């Protein structure tokens, strides 16, 4: 699911498996900084349950798409069974708003410890990170800072957010700056807990005019003061395992000018 087991849909190229894929969403294709998240349906991490959209809001799975899974496994030294399943619920009303999954570390600017991170930096050459990744967190560092900044060129709507870090994650804040300079905190998680990675959905989705920027700010505690830290004496790299680290302030966003009826109501309630 993208960063801990996400089904991702991509459109087959000329109908053949194993060939290069292309984005299936027009709006996703026009947003290169987050290209690696194109087509994301859902991301599951503990202890999150299912994701449910408001009536008329959701994701499209175009014809001839293929569901792909990205699962993070940990070796145990013995044979194990994979019992992964996915359930899809279809909207009962026409879909008028298509949301896209976006992430703070694949925005326009990525900063750690006050320094901008190059576009393709990899803290671990063996990692699977497709964009700017978290540089090395020094050993015994109690307050390592990371910031991702995204500028919106169109009017957009933010529907929900969910911070994702691993066991050294300390806090995360989503801050919007409007074109007139006003600032507003959309979400502040002052005591991040890896075991409680929750969706934060607005009672009413937040409208952001073109020219707004979204800044996601996070901190990591790689010191002995962090009781969940498995090895404060070691440097920490970006990678998939929970003892490694990530900085991904996810959010669901729709592009207002693309809101339109996209499909007719369906009768099936679930598909498995």
Secondary structure, 3 states (H helix, E strand, C coil): CCCCCEEEEEECECCECCCCCECCCHHHHCCHHHHHHCCECCCCCCCCCCCCCCCCEECCCCCCEEEEEECCCCCCCCCCCCCCCCCEECCCCCCCEECEEEEHHHCCEEEECCEECCCCCCCCCCCCCCCCCCCCECCCCCCEEEEEEEECCCCEEEEEEEEECCCCEEEEEEEEECCCCCEEEEEEECCCCCCCCCCEEEEEEEEECCCCEEEEEEEECCCCCCCCCCCCCCCECECCCCCCECCEEEEEEEEHHHCCCCCCCCCCCEEC
